[in-house]
Every structure is written in structure tokens, then in C-alpha cells.
Amino acid sequence: PYYTRQVEAGAKYQPRQSVLLSGDVFHMRTPFIYSRVIEAADGFCPPDEFSAAGDLCFESDGRETHNGLEVSAQGNAASWLRLTASAAAIHAVSTDSGTPAFNGKQVIDVPRVRTTVFADVAVRRVPGLHVMPGWIYSSRNEATRDDTVSVPAWNVFNLGASYTPGGEQGRMTFHLYADNITNRRYWSDTGANFGDTFLWLGAPATVRLEARYNF
């Protein structure tokens, strides 16, 4: 267990009743925990067969500092259009560790920029039909603690639809969701544990169909 300290300040503004704008800035500091090459057994790795000089020891050494800005907007842009959008910019670096190659580098699995946009479009000519496009963007993501290896930025586009026969007062609703409609191959996340680096492949094009009945 360890402590994370964070300070955050934000503001919300509602220019009209149907739209809400918000933004915040934050500063977070937490211990930097990684597999460190040790010179000898220490308080984190007491003497045993795995704690000799040159071994990897998973321990807290230095700190991570995350400074970021987040903005979002949600609400009805028109009587037939509802939007939800967000963007975040994060500068997250490790400092003061005993491994100089890791100091001043962007933390693993924290992209510098990430944005999402989702819409709900009511099709006026077909009562009860809604089309829901979406877009997710993530900038380059570091895969090693010295930032020598990274995975490229990616865009993923989604598309959904819902239909309620009889309009909004109907009891039965059908939902169709299609994620990653371009079937893009991308690395969605990165990580490391005990000296090993991991990459997670994003899900391929996936389609789901649901039906819901309200009693």
C-alpha cells in the first residue's frame, strides 16, 4: 500500500439548460514502483536466494508526478442531437529514482492525449430510431520505462443504433452496437511487471445485438 496525493481544481459552465461544459486541472504525486536492479539486499528485498546484487527487485524508488488538463462537454446540441465529448492532456513523468534512464520519462500506459466523442442522433423520418456514432483517439503510449519503445497513436470508430417500435413510448427496444468498425489492429494498453513488458491488442471489429422489454 502507498499514498497518492492529488490537488484538483475545476469549473462547470452551463450556457444553456441543455448543454454542460466542464474543465479541470490536476496535480498528482505517487511513488514510482518498478523492478529495479539492486546492488545488494535492502529493506524492500531482504536477503534470500533472489536478492543478490544484480537481481531485479520490485520496489518503490522515486516518484511519479502527473499534471493534466481535462475538458468535457455534454448535452443536447439540437432537439435531434445529443453529444458527449471529452479530451485529456497528461504529462506524467518519473523522477528521483535510482535508475537515471527512467528519470524525466513519460510513465508507461499514460498517453499524453486522449479524446472521445459520442453522438446520439434521432432520425426524424423514423420515430424511435437513433444512430450513435463514436470516436476514440489515443496518442502514442510508452511501453518501456526509459521510453525507448512505444506503441503508435490510434483511432477507433464505433457505430450503434437503437430502435423502439412505436416511438419513444414503446416497450420493446432493439440495440445494435459495432465496435472498431474499421477492424483496426492497434495496441490499446501497455504495462510492465517484474522486468517484463506487456502489450494488449485492442479488440477487433465486434458486433452485439440486444433486445430489451420494459414491463
WOFEN-V201707 format. One record per residue. N is the residue number from 1. RES is the residue in one letter. PSI is psi in radians with two decimals (NA if undefined). OMEGA is omega in radians with two decimals (999 if undefined). BURIAL is + if it has 24 or more other ideal C-beta (glycine too) atoms within 12 Angstrom, else -. Layout:
n-><N	N>
res-><RES	RES>
psi-><PSI	PSI>
omega-><OMEGA	OMEGA>
burial-><BURIAL	BURIAL>
//
This chain:
n-><1	2	3	4	5	6	7	8	9	10	11	12	13	14	15	16	17	18	19	20	21	22	23	24	25	26	27	28	29	30	31	32	33	34	35	36	37	38	39	40	41	42	43	44	45	46	47	48	49	50	51	52	53	54	55	56	57	58	59	60	61	62	63	64	65	66	67	68	69	70	71	72	73	74	75	76	77	78	79	80	81	82	83	84	85	86	87	88	89	90	91	92	93	94	95	96	97	98	99	100	101	102	103	104	105	106	107	108	109	110	111	112	113	114	115	116	117	118	119	120	121	122	123	124	125	126	127	128	129	130	131	132	133	134	135	136	137	138	139	140	141	142	143	144	145	146	147	148	149	150	151	152	153	154	155	156	157	158	159	160	161	162	163	164	165	166	167	168	169	170	171	172	173	174	175	176	177	178	179	180	181	182	183	184	185	186	187	188	189	190	191	192	193	194	195	196	197	198	199	200	201	202	203	204	205	206	207	208	209	210	211	212	213	214	215>
res-><P	Y	Y	T	R	Q	V	E	A	G	A	K	Y	Q	P	R	Q	S	V	L	L	S	G	D	V	F	H	M	R	T	P	F	I	Y	S	R	V	I	E	A	A	D	G	F	C	P	P	D	E	F	S	A	A	G	D	L	C	F	E	S	D	G	R	E	T	H	N	G	L	E	V	S	A	Q	G	N	A	A	S	W	L	R	L	T	A	S	A	A	A	I	H	A	V	S	T	D	S	G	T	P	A	F	N	G	K	Q	V	I	D	V	P	R	V	R	T	T	V	F	A	D	V	A	V	R	R	V	P	G	L	H	V	M	P	G	W	I	Y	S	S	R	N	E	A	T	R	D	D	T	V	S	V	P	A	W	N	V	F	N	L	G	A	S	Y	T	P	G	G	E	Q	G	R	M	T	F	H	L	Y	A	D	N	I	T	N	R	R	Y	W	S	D	T	G	A	N	F	G	D	T	F	L	W	L	G	A	P	A	T	V	R	L	E	A	R	Y	N	F>
psi-><2.56	2.87	2.45	2.26	2.31	2.42	2.33	2.46	2.37	3.04	2.62	2.52	2.29	1.58	-0.48	2.88	-0.44	-0.14	2.34	2.18	2.42	2.72	2.67	2.74	2.60	2.71	2.09	2.45	2.31	2.73	2.54	1.99	2.17	3.00	1.86	2.47	2.01	2.67	-0.46	2.98	2.51	-2.88	-0.52	-0.65	1.55	2.84	2.21	-2.99	-0.24	0.17	0.81	2.91	2.36	-0.15	2.81	2.34	2.20	1.87	2.91	2.18	1.84	-2.76	2.79	2.43	2.11	2.08	2.26	2.92	2.32	2.39	2.60	2.76	2.42	2.57	-3.03	1.90	-0.40	2.99	-0.40	0.05	2.16	2.28	2.52	2.10	2.56	2.69	2.47	2.39	2.16	2.22	1.83	1.91	2.69	2.47	2.83	0.42	2.91	0.09	1.71	-0.56	-0.33	-0.25	2.41	0.25	2.59	2.40	2.54	2.45	0.49	1.59	2.59	-0.54	2.39	2.31	2.64	2.48	2.22	2.52	2.64	1.90	2.08	2.18	1.88	-0.61	-0.29	1.68	2.32	-0.07	2.25	2.40	2.35	1.54	2.74	2.71	2.34	2.31	2.39	2.32	3.14	2.49	2.24	2.47	-0.27	2.71	-0.31	0.11	0.35	-0.34	2.31	2.84	2.56	2.85	2.75	2.70	2.41	2.30	2.33	2.78	2.31	2.90	2.59	2.54	2.21	1.78	2.34	0.06	-2.95	-0.35	-0.02	2.74	-0.53	2.31	2.34	2.37	2.36	2.15	2.35	1.93	2.52	1.03	-0.36	0.01	0.73	2.39	2.15	2.78	1.95	-0.54	2.80	2.87	2.96	2.59	2.16	0.78	-0.19	2.54	2.43	2.49	2.36	2.15	2.30	2.68	2.48	-3.09	2.21	2.29	2.32	2.44	2.27	2.68	2.40	2.39	2.20	2.09	NA>
omega-><3.13	-3.11	2.97	3.14	-3.09	3.04	-3.07	3.08	-3.10	3.13	3.07	-3.14	-3.13	-3.09	3.02	-2.96	-3.02	-3.06	3.11	3.07	3.13	3.11	3.10	3.02	-3.11	3.07	-3.08	3.10	-3.09	3.11	3.06	-3.05	-3.10	3.08	-3.06	3.03	-3.04	3.09	3.11	3.08	-3.13	-3.07	3.10	-3.11	-3.12	-3.08	2.98	-3.06	-3.12	-3.05	3.07	3.12	-3.14	3.12	3.04	3.10	-3.14	-3.05	3.11	-3.09	-3.07	-3.09	3.00	3.07	-3.12	3.03	-3.05	3.09	3.12	3.05	3.14	3.08	3.10	3.11	-3.10	3.09	3.08	-3.12	-3.10	-3.03	3.04	-3.09	2.97	-3.09	3.10	3.09	3.13	3.04	-3.03	3.00	-3.05	-3.07	3.05	-3.12	2.99	3.08	3.11	3.10	-3.04	-3.10	-3.11	-3.05	3.12	-3.10	3.10	-3.09	3.11	3.03	3.02	3.12	-3.11	-3.14	3.06	-3.13	3.05	3.07	3.08	-3.13	3.04	-3.04	3.08	3.13	-3.00	-3.07	-3.14	-3.13	3.12	-3.13	3.09	3.05	-3.00	3.06	3.11	-3.14	3.08	3.10	3.04	3.11	3.14	-3.09	-3.12	-3.09	3.08	-3.01	3.07	3.08	3.10	3.11	3.12	3.05	-3.04	3.06	-3.13	3.01	3.06	3.14	3.13	3.12	3.13	3.09	3.04	-3.12	3.09	3.13	-3.12	3.11	-3.03	-3.11	-3.13	-3.12	-3.11	3.11	3.08	3.12	3.05	-3.13	3.06	3.12	3.11	-3.00	3.10	-3.14	-3.14	3.02	-3.07	3.08	-3.04	-3.09	3.05	3.14	3.13	3.14	3.10	3.06	3.13	3.10	-3.09	3.02	3.13	3.14	3.12	-3.11	3.08	3.09	-3.06	-3.13	3.13	3.09	-3.13	3.05	-3.12	3.13	3.11	-3.14	999>
burial-><-	-	-	-	-	-	-	-	-	-	-	-	-	-	-	-	-	-	-	+	+	-	-	-	-	+	-	+	-	+	+	+	+	+	+	+	+	+	-	-	-	-	-	-	+	-	-	-	-	-	-	-	-	-	+	-	+	-	+	+	+	+	+	+	+	+	+	+	+	+	+	+	+	-	+	-	-	-	-	-	-	+	+	+	+	+	+	+	+	+	+	+	+	+	+	-	+	-	+	-	-	+	+	-	+	+	+	+	+	+	+	+	+	+	+	+	+	+	+	+	+	+	-	-	-	-	-	-	+	+	+	+	+	+	+	+	+	+	+	-	+	+	+	+	+	-	+	-	-	+	+	-	-	+	-	+	+	+	+	+	+	+	+	+	-	-	-	-	-	-	-	-	+	-	-	-	-	+	+	+	-	-	-	+	-	+	+	+	+	+	-	+	-	-	-	-	+	-	+	-	-	+	-	-	-	-	-	-	-	-	-	-	-	-	->
//
